[in-house]
Amino acid sequence: MEQNQNRIVENKMGVMPEGRLLINMSLPMMISMLVQAMYNIVDSVFVSRVHEDALTAVSLAFPLQTLMIAVGAGTGVGVNALVSRALGEKDHNLANRVANNGVFVFVLSAILTMIAGLTVVKPFYSLQTTAAQTRIYNYGVDYLSIVMIFSFGMYMQFVFERILQSTGRTLYTMFSQSIGAIINIVLDPILIFGYFGAPAMGIKGAAIATVIGQFVAGFVAFLFNHKVNTDVRVSIRGFGPDSRIIGNIYRIGLPSIVMQSIGSVMTGGMNSILMGLSTTGTAVFGVYFKLQSFFFMPVFGLNNGLIPILSYNYGARKKSRMTNTLRYGYIIAFIFTALGFVAFELVPDKLLLIFDASDEMLRIGCKALRVIGVHYLIAWFCIVTGSLFQSIGKASFSMYVSIARQLVVLLPAAFILAKIGGLNLIWWCFPIAELMSLGITLVFLRKTYHEELNTL
């Protein structure tokens, strides 16, 4: 029975028409990512009702939160790609061992994050605030300490959802992610404002709602793996860490970790520059990150479907299926980012008012969103191409693109533009950096096609 089920998964990823396969695998994750994006927006909407300083404090938390997500998502990329490739090569024993070692490294990540939550949060906020910004400091410490100390649910969600994705069972990841996000959305107003007899905990309530939602999602993903995933088995019986497998997980996943960690450095740098100009400008930057997730999260969900398909067919040496799948991915990604561009250009004020924007935030934010929105017309191509690099073991290419975009171009451009024109010019750093990213991505794509795909 188990062998028959294995063949069904293999036939799905190796035989089903590419467009239908991509929709079949990506649509559940895109839906769940949309729910996650909705949670991100709703969470900040409720926080903005506490105080604009609370919104600024959450914006300042982005670098460390981004770092946590970078570790989880990047490690998940390595687990996902290796399990999918092992299944494509019909080595189910290797797939099991990769999954077991993946769970092991995620447990270690959760422990390290908890230690960091106990030790670095206060110094982190002290470096970003002044003595006159005590309220921002207190809000930030309350929020980020809870999110980091109780991060076990987030890491559990990452690993068990990626194992499900690697076997083609993306519908179950939609359920786990959606359940976690919905619980978070429901608990936010209850715990923040004290509805239904609950104590009003303010920004602490937002953090508690977040970790509860993550834990529930992680537990549901674990149950799905245990009950329905017959292709990969996670078990502690007889388990011992395998340094070779862990090394391979990070060989593929480390570039993704570095890429997203660079995002942490970028957001920290932008926050520092903006805090020197305006705390409201910092809040606008935080609102932008929440809004852009509504258009980019579905594209990341698309990528989560692309990677196992591309990895599987790379292992099976089916070039035409890889190129056709990639073509469909480009089309779908462009549609979502084009919608983001239109929204940012036509109704930026309506988007900002969702967050109870003051007149000052509207003045700064409308111009910021219109300028930043220009880079949506380019970003779709770079994001989807990065999934190809990751799926064939060339994730370092994506890392180089990210380093160049965010550290070599975006932050220096932001610093220079802030000196020249302040808040009126600083936002142009995003389109400038994206143009450079496109150029480097095209160079690496050409190299990949000639050196890797042509050999299949």
N, C-alpha and C positions, 0 to 999 in steps of 0.2 A: 504493500500500500504506500509506504513512504517513498519508494523508488518511483512509483507512478506520479505521486505529487511532485517530486523533484522534476520529472520530465515536463509536467505542465508548466512549471515556472520557467524552465529552460526554453520551451517552445514559445512561451509568451515573449520573452526578451530577445529570442533569436529568430523568430519567425513572424510574429504579428506585424502587420503593416505599420511602418514607422510612425506616421502621423497619428494613427489610432493608438499605438503603443504609448507614444509620448503623452497624449491626452489621458490615457488610461492610468498611467503612473504619476503624472504630474498634477492632474486636476485635483485629486484629494489634497495634495500638499499645498497647492495654490489656494484652495478654499481655506485650509487650516491656517495658512500664512495670512490670508485676509482677515480671519478672525483674530489672529495675533496682532495684526496691525490695528484693527479696531480697538483691541484691548489697550495697545500703546497710546492711542489717541484718547480714549475714554479715561484712562488712568491719569493722564496729564490734565484733562479737563477738570476732573475732580480736585486734583492737586492745585490747579490754578484758582479754584474757589476758596482754598485755604488762605492763600496770599500770593502775590506775584513773587515774593522772595522765596516761597516754597517751590515755585516753578523754576526759579533760578538755581536753587539748591539741587533739585533733581537734574537740571542741565549740567551742573558741575560734577555730578556723579557719573556722567557718561563714560569718561575714560576708564574707570575701574570696572564699571559694568560691561563695557565693550571688551575689556581684557578677559573677564570671566567668560563671556560668550565666545570670544576668540578661542580660548582653550577648549571649550566644549564642542563648538562647531568644527574647529580644525581637526581635533582628534577624531570626531565623528566622520569627517571626510576620509581619513585614513582607514578607519574601520569599514566604512561603507564600500570604498573602492576595492579593498582587499577581499572582503567577503564576496562581493559581486564577481570579481575576477576569478576567485577560487571556484565559484559555482559555474562560471562560464567554461572553466577548464575541467569541470565535473569532479573536483576534489572536495568532497563534502567534509572530510575529516579536517582539512586545513581550514575550511570555513568555520567550523566549530571552535577550533583553537584560536582563530583570530577574534571571534566574538568573546570568548572567555578572557583573553588578554585585554580586549577593549574594555570590558567591565572593570577589570583590575585597575587599569590606568585612570579610569574615571573616578573610582573610589579615592585614589590618591589625590586627584585634582580637587575633589570636594574637601578633603582634609586640609590641604594647603590653602584653599580659599578661606576656610573657616579661621585658620590661624591668622591670615592676612586681615580678615575682618576684625579680629580682636586687637590688632597691633598697628595697622597703618591708616585707618580711616580718619582719626583725629588729626595726625600730622598732615594727611592729604588735604583736608579742608583748611587747615591753618595756613598752608602755603598759598591757597587761592583766595582767602578773604582777609580783610583788614579788621582792626579793632572796632570800627564803626559798622561792621557787617555781621554782628553777633547773631542776628536772627537767621541769616543765611547759613552760618556755621552750624547752629544748633539743629536747624531743619535737616541739613545735609548729613550730619553725624547720625542723627536718629534714623534716617531712611537707609543710608548705605550700610550701616553696621548690621541691621537686620537682614538685608538682602544678601550680604556676603557670608555671615555666620551660618545662616540656614540655607546654603546653596545646594545641599545634597539633592533635593528634588529636581533642580535644574539639570544637574549632571546625569541623574538617573534618566530623565526624560530624553536627553541627547543620545545616550548610548543605546537605549532600547528602541527608540524611534529609528535610529540609523540602521540597526540590525534588521528591523522590519522593512525599511526601504530597500536594503540591499537584496532582499529576496522578492521584491516586486509587490509587497503587501502594503502599498501606500494608503489604501483606504483606512487601515487601522491607525496609521499615524495621524490622519485627518481627525479621527475620533478623539485620540488622546490629546492632541494639541488643542482642539476645539473645546473639549471638556475643561481643560486647565484654564484656557482664556476666559470662558464663560463664567466659571467659578470666580475668577479674579474680578471680572466686571461686576458681578453681583455683589461680591463682598466689599468692593471699594467704597461705595457710599455708606454702606452699613457700618464699616469700621472707621471710616474717616469722620463721619458726622454723627455717629451714634444712633442709628435707627434701630427700631424693633428691640429696644432695651439694651443694646450693646453700648459700651462706653465710647464716647467720642475721642478717638485717639489721634486725629489729625494726620500728619504725614506718616507717623508710625503705622497707622491703620492701612495706608496704601502699601507700605512695605510688607506688612503681615499678609495682606490679601495676595500679594505677588508670590510669596513663598508657599502659601497654602495651595494656590493654583498650580504652581510648579510641581509640588509634591504629588498632588492628585494625578496630574498628567503623567508624571514619571511612573507612578504605581500602575496606572491603567496600561501604559506601554509595556511594562513588565508582565502584566497579566496576559496581554495579547501575545507576547512572545512565548509565554509558557503554554498557552492554550491552543493557539492556531498556527504558530510558526513551526512546521514540521521539517523544514529544510536546514535550520540552524538551531542547535541546542546549546543553551548556556547552563553550565553546571559547575559547582565548586568541588564536586567529587573528583579526587585525584588531580586537582588543578595545581599547577606550578607555573610561575611566570616564565615566559619564553622570551629571552632577550632578543632573539632574532626577529620574532614576530612584532614585538613592541618597537624594535628599531624600524621595521618596515612600516608600521602604523605611522610613526612620526616622520619617516622619510617622505611619505605622501602628505601627511597632515600638517607637519611643521610649517611648510610654506604658507598654508592657509592660516595657521595660528599667527604667524608673523604678519601676514597681510592684515588680519583683523586687529592685531595688536598695534600695528602702525596706525590703524584707525583710532585706537585709543590715544596714541601720541598726538595724532592730528586734532582730535576733539579737545584734548587737554591744552594744546598750543593755541587753538582758536579761542577756547574759553579764556585763556590768559590774555590774549590780545584784546578780546572784546570787553573783558572786565576792566581793562585800562581805558576803554572808551565809554562804556555804558552798561550798567547791569541789565537794563531793559534790552539792549542789543544781545546780551548773553541769553536772556529768556527767549528772544526771537530765534536764536540759533537752536535752542532746545526744542522750540515748537516746530521749526523746520525739520528736525530729525524725526519727530513724531509723525509729521505729515508725509514726509517722503517714504516712510515705511509702508504707507497704504498703497503706494505704486511700485515700490521696489520689493517688498516682501513676496508678492506673487511671483516675481521674477526669480527670487531666491528659491521659492518653492519649485518653480520650473527647473532650476538648476539641480535641485535635489532629485528630480526625476531623470534629468539628463545624465547625471554622473553614473548611476548603476547601469543604464542602457548602454552608454558609450563604453564603460569598463567591460561589461559582459561581451559586447561584440568585438571589442579590441582583443579580449582573451580568446574569442572564437575566430578571430581574423576575418571579420566581415566588414570590409571597408565601406561598401556601398550603403550598408545599414547605418553606419556611423555618420557618413556625410549627409544622408537624407534626414536623419534625426536632428542633426545640427541645424539644417536648413529650416526645419519646422520650428526649432527653438528660437532662431533669430526672429522669425515672423511674430511669434507670440510675445516675445519680450518687447519688441518694438511697439506693439499695440499698447501695452501697459504703460511704458514710459512716455509715449505720445499723449496718453490721457493725462499723465502727471504734468506734462508741459502745458497743455491746454488749461488745466485747472489753475496752475500757478500764474499763468499769464492773464487769465480772464477774471478770476474771482479770488484774488489773494486776500481781500478784506473779509470776505465771507468765511474763509478758512481760519483766519486769525481770530475772528469774533467767536468761534467755537470755544476758544480758550479765554473768554472774558477779557479780550485785549483792551488795554487802555488806549487813549488817543495817541500817546507816545509810541506804544507798541505798534499801532496801526501805521503810523507815519514811517517808522523804521522798517516794519515788517513787510509792507506791500512792495516797497522797492526791492527789499532783499529777496523775496520769493520770486519776483519777476526775473531778476538777474540770475539767481541760482537755477531756475527752471530751464534755462537755455541748455545746460549740460545734460538734461534728460534726452535730448535728441542724439546724443553720442553714447551715453553710458550703456545702453542695452547691448550694443555689440561687444563691448569689452567684458561685460559680465558673463554673457553666454560663452564667449570664446574661452574664458577662464575655466569653465566647466570641462571643456575639451582637454586643456592642459592638465587639469587635476585627474581626469579619468584615465589618462595614459601614462601617469607617473612623471609628468613634466610640470608639476605644480610650482616648481621654482620659477617658471616663466611668469605665472600670475603674481608671485611674490615680488619679482623685479619690477613689474608694472606698477604694483601697489606702492612700493617704496618710492619709485620715481614720481608717481602722481601725488602722493600725500606729503612726503618729506622733502623731496628735491624741488618740487614746483609749488604745491598748494600753500604750504605754510610760509615759505619765503615770500611768495606773491602776496599772501594776506598781510604779512608784516609790512612790506613795501607799500602796498596800496593803502593800508591804514595810516601810514605816515604821510602819504601824499594827500589822500582825500577822506580819511576817517571812515565813518559808516556809509558814506555815499559810494565809495569805491571798493571796499574790502570784499564784498560779495562776488566780485568778478573773478576772484581766485578760483572759484569752482569751474566755470567754463574754460578758463585758461588751462587748468590742470587736466581736464578731461580731453582736450585736444591733444595734449602731449601723450596721454594714456592711449589714445586711439593709434597714434603713430607707432608706438612701441609694440602694441598688441598686434598690429598688422605685420610687423617684422617677425615676431615670434610665430605667428600663424603660418606665414610662408615657410619658415624654417621647419615647423612641425609637419606641415604637409609633405614636404620633400623628403624629410629624414625618417618620418614615422609612418604616415599613412600610405605613402607610395610603396612601402616594403610589404604591405599586407597582401 
